[in-house]
């Protein structure tokens, strides 16, 4: 944060400054030779003093941790503290990425008893391999939203999660190398990660999927209908969950028959997706509903807000899980509905590079070939009937 003098007022409390533009108080500290600013999120002096004391205590703990590491006395717990601080200080990542990085650390601590008390030299390939195998077998005990019990399929034992945790362990060990705790990082040679085969969901037939959406709507009330429509939108557009939540009416172009999707995962994520017939019907119904209840006034004339969100809710995991259980369908996730869109497009004969572009993939279809290009049973049987020998 820039610290221009004319923007800041010093106070009689050391390390406490007031921003003259917003009136808010900030703490200013020096940590590892770098200046660190902390927004205390208040413009009240007495509250700022209390929060400053809390932040000062955190900084002192970090300084002691850094000193322990440099002196060769740090445990893995101290290294984790430094790693968490690095995550918090990064400005090049999105909030959901920062949250995921933190969750990886929590998964390690939760599933490796005594990990924080280990000395860095005890973080050997053998120790990591044994932990990896336990985690693969037992999982983290995670229970998906909407489920009534821990399932072996979704208990936190996925190869993807384990491999991300191994990456986190490598980055933590890197800190030990930087600070002289280790001569080299023992976790970098290949061979620690598990083979990661993307899950291929057992998607229901189109008619059964429609039943799932109808069952969600039977929950009653506006919220149930909104949840059902949210699921329909994912299945008819192929949007990711985060993308769907950000779609506004300015992104819908009925004349051209496209939906503009503002993605952020890859360079190809920003894209235009053509409206398939089901998507057009759904969005036209949404549009008719909003035209009946104008939300803004322009020059005294009631109108609709083109910047407004298309969807009324931002997720429907519990409603989706409940409907699947009621109908005896394998548990579906938000992402499975994206799978359903891709599978339906491929079964309709759309070429894979085109579907990849609709989904915002940057690989031209490589992932589609591995994950999405599986056909539902009825389509597979129909295609087999065309084979003549």
C-alpha positions as CSV (number, residue, x, y, z in Angstrom):
1,X,0.0,0.0,0.0
2,X,1.4,3.4,-0.9
3,X,2.0,5.6,2.1
4,X,1.8,9.2,0.7
5,X,2.3,11.7,3.6
6,X,-0.7,13.8,2.7
7,X,-3.0,10.8,2.9
8,X,-2.0,9.7,6.4
9,X,-2.2,11.2,9.9
10,X,0.1,9.9,12.6
11,X,-1.4,9.3,16.0
12,X,0.0,9.2,19.6
13,X,-0.2,5.4,19.4
14,X,2.9,3.8,17.8
15,X,2.2,1.9,14.5
16,X,-1.3,3.4,14.3
17,X,-2.1,5.7,11.4
18,X,-5.4,7.3,10.1
19,X,-6.3,7.6,6.4
20,X,-7.4,11.1,5.9
21,X,-9.6,10.2,2.9
22,X,-11.6,7.4,4.5
23,X,-11.1,8.1,8.2
24,X,-10.1,4.5,8.8
25,X,-7.3,3.4,10.9
26,X,-4.4,1.2,9.8
27,X,-1.6,-0.6,11.5
28,X,1.9,-0.2,10.0
29,X,4.6,-2.7,10.9
30,X,8.0,-4.0,9.6
31,X,8.3,-7.7,9.1
32,X,11.4,-9.4,7.6
33,X,12.6,-6.0,6.3
34,X,9.3,-5.2,4.5
35,X,6.6,-2.8,5.5
36,X,3.3,-4.4,6.2
37,X,0.0,-2.4,6.4
38,X,-3.1,-3.8,8.1
39,X,-6.6,-2.4,7.6
40,X,-8.2,-2.3,11.1
41,X,-11.6,-1.7,9.5
42,X,-12.8,1.0,11.8
43,X,-12.8,4.7,12.1
44,X,-13.3,4.7,15.9
45,X,-10.1,5.4,17.9
46,X,-10.9,3.2,20.9
47,X,-11.7,0.2,18.6
48,X,-8.6,0.8,16.5
49,X,-6.4,0.6,19.6
50,X,-7.8,-2.7,20.6
51,X,-7.5,-4.2,17.1
52,X,-4.0,-2.8,16.8
53,X,-2.9,-4.7,19.9
54,X,-4.2,-7.9,18.4
55,X,-2.4,-7.3,15.2
56,X,0.8,-6.3,17.0
57,X,0.6,-9.7,18.9
58,X,0.3,-11.5,15.6
59,X,3.3,-9.7,14.1
60,X,5.4,-10.5,17.2
61,X,4.5,-14.2,16.9
62,X,5.5,-14.1,13.2
63,X,8.8,-12.3,14.1
64,X,9.6,-15.0,16.7
65,X,8.7,-17.7,14.2
66,X,11.0,-16.2,11.6
67,X,13.8,-16.0,14.1
68,X,13.3,-19.6,15.2
69,X,13.4,-20.7,11.5
70,X,16.6,-18.7,10.9
71,X,18.2,-20.1,14.1
72,X,17.4,-23.6,13.0
73,X,14.9,-24.2,15.9
74,X,11.6,-24.1,14.0
75,X,9.1,-26.9,13.8
76,X,6.8,-27.7,10.8
77,X,4.2,-25.7,12.7
78,X,6.4,-22.6,12.6
79,X,7.0,-23.1,8.9
80,X,3.2,-23.5,8.3
81,X,2.7,-20.1,10.1
82,X,5.1,-18.4,7.6
83,X,3.4,-20.2,4.7
84,X,0.0,-19.0,5.8
85,X,1.3,-15.5,6.0
86,X,2.7,-15.7,2.5
87,X,-0.8,-16.8,1.3
88,X,-2.4,-13.9,3.1
89,X,0.1,-11.4,1.6
90,X,-0.3,-12.5,-2.0
91,X,-2.0,-10.0,-4.3
92,X,-1.8,-12.1,-7.5
93,X,-4.5,-14.7,-6.6
94,X,-8.2,-14.6,-6.3
95,X,-10.1,-15.0,-3.0
96,X,-11.2,-18.6,-3.9
97,X,-7.6,-19.6,-4.7
98,X,-6.5,-18.1,-1.4
99,X,-9.2,-20.1,0.4
100,X,-8.2,-23.3,-1.4
101,X,-4.5,-22.9,-0.4
102,X,-5.5,-22.5,3.2
103,X,-7.8,-25.5,3.1
104,X,-4.9,-27.6,1.8
105,X,-2.8,-26.7,4.8
106,X,-5.8,-27.5,7.1
107,X,-6.2,-30.9,5.4
108,X,-2.5,-31.7,6.1
109,X,-2.7,-30.7,9.7
110,X,-6.0,-32.6,10.2
111,X,-4.9,-35.9,8.7
112,X,-1.2,-36.0,9.9
113,X,-1.2,-36.3,13.7
114,X,1.7,-34.5,15.3
115,X,2.7,-32.8,12.0
116,X,3.2,-29.4,13.5
117,X,5.7,-30.8,16.1
118,X,7.9,-32.4,13.5
119,X,11.4,-31.1,12.8
120,X,11.9,-30.2,9.1
121,X,14.5,-33.0,8.7
122,X,11.7,-35.5,9.6
123,X,9.7,-34.5,6.5
124,X,11.1,-37.3,4.4
125,X,9.8,-38.9,1.2
126,X,9.0,-42.0,3.2
127,X,7.0,-40.1,5.8
128,X,5.1,-38.2,3.1
129,X,4.4,-41.5,1.2
130,X,3.0,-43.1,4.4
131,X,0.8,-40.1,5.1
132,X,-0.4,-40.0,1.4
133,X,-1.4,-43.7,1.6
134,X,-3.3,-43.2,4.8
135,X,-5.1,-40.2,3.4
136,X,-5.9,-42.1,0.2
137,X,-7.4,-45.0,2.2
138,X,-9.2,-43.1,5.0
139,X,-9.9,-39.6,3.5
140,X,-10.4,-36.5,5.5
141,X,-13.9,-37.3,6.7
142,X,-15.4,-34.6,4.5
143,X,-19.2,-34.8,4.0
144,X,-20.6,-33.1,0.8
145,X,-23.3,-30.5,1.3
146,X,-26.8,-32.2,1.3
147,X,-25.5,-35.7,2.1
148,X,-26.5,-37.5,5.3
149,X,-23.4,-39.6,5.6
150,X,-19.7,-39.7,4.6
151,X,-19.4,-41.4,1.3
152,X,-16.2,-43.3,0.1
153,X,-16.6,-41.4,-3.2
154,X,-16.6,-38.0,-1.6
155,X,-14.8,-38.3,1.7
156,X,-11.8,-36.2,0.8
157,X,-9.6,-39.0,-0.5
158,X,-9.5,-37.8,-4.1
159,X,-6.2,-38.0,-5.9
160,X,-6.7,-34.3,-6.9
161,X,-6.9,-33.1,-3.3
162,X,-3.9,-35.3,-2.1
163,X,-1.7,-34.1,-5.0
164,X,-2.6,-30.4,-4.1
165,X,-1.6,-31.1,-0.5
166,X,1.7,-32.6,-1.7
167,X,2.3,-29.4,-3.6
168,X,1.6,-27.5,-0.4
169,X,4.1,-29.7,1.5
170,X,6.7,-28.9,-1.1
171,X,6.2,-25.2,-0.8
172,X,6.4,-25.4,3.0
173,X,9.7,-27.3,2.7
174,X,10.9,-24.6,0.3
175,X,10.7,-22.2,3.2
176,X,12.9,-24.5,5.3
177,X,15.5,-24.5,2.5
178,X,15.3,-20.7,2.1
179,X,15.9,-20.3,5.9
180,X,18.7,-22.8,6.1
181,X,16.7,-25.5,7.9
182,X,17.2,-28.0,5.1
183,X,20.0,-28.4,2.6
184,X,17.6,-29.3,-0.2
185,X,13.9,-30.1,-0.6
186,X,13.4,-33.9,-0.5
187,X,9.9,-33.7,-2.0
188,X,10.8,-32.4,-5.5
189,X,11.7,-35.7,-7.3
190,X,8.8,-37.2,-9.2
191,X,6.9,-40.2,-7.8
192,X,5.0,-38.8,-4.8
193,X,1.8,-37.8,-6.5
194,X,-1.1,-40.2,-7.2
195,X,-2.4,-40.9,-10.7
196,X,-5.3,-38.5,-11.1
197,X,-8.0,-39.9,-13.4
198,X,-10.9,-37.4,-13.6
199,X,-14.2,-38.7,-12.3
200,X,-16.7,-39.6,-15.0
201,X,-20.1,-39.1,-13.5
202,X,-22.9,-41.6,-14.3
203,X,-25.2,-39.0,-15.7
204,X,-28.9,-39.8,-15.9
205,X,-30.8,-39.7,-19.2
206,X,-32.1,-36.3,-20.3
207,X,-35.7,-37.3,-19.2
208,X,-34.5,-38.3,-15.7
209,X,-32.5,-35.1,-15.4
210,X,-35.6,-33.2,-16.2
211,X,-37.4,-35.1,-13.4
212,X,-34.6,-34.1,-11.0
213,X,-35.2,-30.4,-11.8
214,X,-39.0,-30.9,-11.4
215,X,-38.4,-32.6,-8.0
216,X,-36.4,-29.7,-6.8
217,X,-39.2,-27.3,-7.8
218,X,-41.7,-29.5,-5.8
219,X,-40.0,-28.3,-2.6
220,X,-42.5,-25.4,-2.8
221,X,-42.1,-21.7,-2.7
222,X,-40.1,-19.2,-4.8
223,X,-36.8,-20.4,-3.5
224,X,-37.4,-24.0,-4.7
225,X,-38.2,-22.8,-8.2
226,X,-35.2,-20.5,-8.2
227,X,-33.0,-23.5,-7.2
228,X,-34.4,-25.7,-9.9
229,X,-33.9,-22.9,-12.5
230,X,-30.3,-22.4,-11.3
231,X,-29.7,-26.1,-12.0
232,X,-31.4,-25.9,-15.4
233,X,-29.2,-22.9,-16.3
234,X,-26.0,-24.8,-15.5
235,X,-27.2,-27.8,-17.6
236,X,-28.3,-25.7,-20.5
237,X,-25.3,-23.3,-20.7
238,X,-22.3,-25.3,-19.4
239,X,-21.3,-22.5,-17.1
240,X,-19.1,-23.1,-14.1
241,X,-20.7,-22.3,-10.7
242,X,-18.7,-19.1,-10.3
243,X,-19.5,-18.0,-13.8
244,X,-23.2,-18.6,-13.5
245,X,-23.4,-16.4,-10.4
246,X,-21.9,-13.5,-12.3
247,X,-24.2,-13.5,-15.4
248,X,-26.2,-10.3,-15.8
249,X,-28.9,-9.4,-18.3
250,X,-26.3,-7.3,-20.2
251,X,-24.6,-10.7,-21.0
252,X,-27.7,-12.1,-22.7
253,X,-28.1,-11.3,-26.4
254,X,-31.4,-12.7,-27.7
255,X,-30.9,-11.2,-31.2
256,X,-27.6,-12.9,-31.8
257,X,-28.6,-16.0,-29.8
258,X,-25.6,-15.9,-27.5
259,X,-24.6,-15.7,-23.8
260,X,-21.5,-13.8,-22.9
261,X,-19.6,-15.6,-20.1
262,X,-17.1,-13.7,-18.0
263,X,-14.7,-16.4,-16.8
264,X,-11.4,-16.1,-15.0
265,X,-9.9,-19.6,-14.8
266,X,-8.0,-19.4,-18.1
267,X,-7.5,-17.0,-21.0
268,X,-10.2,-18.9,-22.9
269,X,-12.7,-18.6,-20.1
270,X,-14.1,-15.3,-21.4
271,X,-16.4,-16.5,-24.2
272,X,-19.7,-16.4,-26.1
273,X,-21.8,-19.5,-25.7
274,X,-24.7,-20.0,-28.2
275,X,-28.1,-20.4,-26.7
276,X,-29.3,-24.0,-27.3
277,X,-33.2,-24.1,-27.5
278,X,-33.6,-25.1,-23.9
279,X,-31.4,-22.2,-22.7
280,X,-33.3,-19.7,-24.9
281,X,-36.7,-20.9,-23.5
282,X,-35.4,-20.7,-20.0
283,X,-34.0,-17.2,-20.4
284,X,-37.1,-15.9,-22.2
285,X,-39.2,-17.1,-19.2
286,X,-36.8,-15.3,-16.9
287,X,-37.0,-12.2,-19.0
288,X,-40.8,-12.3,-19.1
289,X,-40.9,-12.5,-15.3
290,X,-38.6,-9.5,-14.9
291,X,-40.5,-7.4,-17.4
292,X,-43.6,-7.8,-15.2
293,X,-41.8,-6.3,-12.2
294,X,-39.6,-3.4,-13.3
295,X,-36.8,-2.7,-10.8
296,X,-35.6,0.8,-11.7
297,X,-37.0,4.1,-13.0
298,X,-35.4,6.0,-15.9
299,X,-36.7,9.6,-16.3
300,X,-39.7,8.7,-14.3
301,X,-40.5,5.7,-16.4
302,X,-40.3,2.2,-14.9
303,X,-37.8,-0.1,-16.5
304,X,-35.6,-3.1,-16.0
305,X,-32.0,-3.0,-14.9
306,X,-29.8,-4.5,-17.6
307,X,-27.0,-4.8,-15.0
308,X,-29.1,-7.0,-12.8
309,X,-28.3,-10.7,-12.1
310,X,-30.0,-13.3,-14.3
311,X,-30.2,-15.9,-11.5
312,X,-31.9,-15.3,-8.1
313,X,-29.8,-17.8,-6.2
314,X,-26.0,-18.6,-6.3
315,X,-26.1,-22.4,-5.6
316,X,-28.5,-25.3,-5.1
317,X,-26.3,-28.1,-3.8
318,X,-28.7,-29.3,-1.0
319,X,-31.8,-29.1,-3.2
320,X,-30.0,-31.1,-5.9
321,X,-28.8,-33.7,-3.4
322,X,-32.3,-34.1,-1.9
323,X,-33.9,-34.5,-5.3
324,X,-31.3,-37.1,-6.4
325,X,-31.9,-39.1,-3.2
326,X,-35.7,-38.9,-3.6
327,X,-35.5,-40.2,-7.2
328,X,-32.8,-42.8,-6.6
329,X,-30.4,-41.0,-8.9
330,X,-26.6,-41.0,-8.2
331,X,-25.7,-37.8,-6.3
332,X,-25.1,-35.0,-8.8
333,X,-23.0,-31.9,-8.2
334,X,-23.1,-28.4,-9.8
335,X,-20.2,-29.4,-12.0
336,X,-22.0,-32.6,-13.1
337,X,-24.6,-30.4,-14.7
338,X,-21.8,-28.8,-16.7
339,X,-20.8,-32.4,-17.7
340,X,-24.4,-32.9,-18.8
341,X,-24.3,-29.9,-21.1
342,X,-21.0,-31.2,-22.7
343,X,-22.3,-34.7,-23.0
344,X,-25.6,-33.6,-24.6
345,X,-23.7,-31.4,-27.1
346,X,-21.3,-34.3,-28.1
347,X,-24.2,-36.7,-28.4
348,X,-25.9,-34.2,-30.7
349,X,-22.9,-34.3,-33.0
350,X,-21.2,-31.1,-32.1
351,X,-17.4,-31.5,-32.7
352,X,-15.2,-31.6,-29.7
353,X,-13.1,-28.4,-30.4
354,X,-16.4,-26.5,-30.6
355,X,-17.7,-27.9,-27.4
356,X,-14.4,-27.1,-25.7
357,X,-14.7,-23.5,-26.8
358,X,-18.2,-23.3,-25.4
359,X,-16.9,-24.6,-22.1
360,X,-14.0,-22.2,-22.0
361,X,-11.3,-24.8,-22.3
362,X,-7.9,-23.6,-23.5
363,X,-6.6,-27.0,-24.7
364,X,-8.7,-27.4,-27.8
365,X,-10.5,-30.4,-26.5
366,X,-7.9,-32.6,-24.8
367,X,-9.7,-32.6,-21.5
368,X,-13.0,-33.3,-23.2
369,X,-11.5,-36.4,-24.8
370,X,-10.5,-37.7,-21.3
371,X,-13.5,-36.6,-19.2
372,X,-16.5,-35.4,-21.1
373,X,-16.6,-37.6,-24.2
374,X,-18.3,-40.5,-22.4
375,X,-21.8,-41.2,-23.7
376,X,-24.9,-42.1,-21.7
377,X,-26.0,-45.7,-22.0
378,X,-29.0,-45.1,-24.3
379,X,-26.9,-43.1,-26.7
380,X,-24.2,-45.7,-26.7
381,X,-26.7,-48.5,-27.5
382,X,-28.2,-46.4,-30.3
383,X,-24.8,-45.8,-31.8
384,X,-23.9,-49.5,-31.6
385,X,-27.0,-50.3,-33.7
386,X,-25.4,-48.4,-36.6
387,X,-22.3,-50.7,-36.7
388,X,-22.5,-53.3,-39.5
389,X,-20.2,-56.3,-39.7
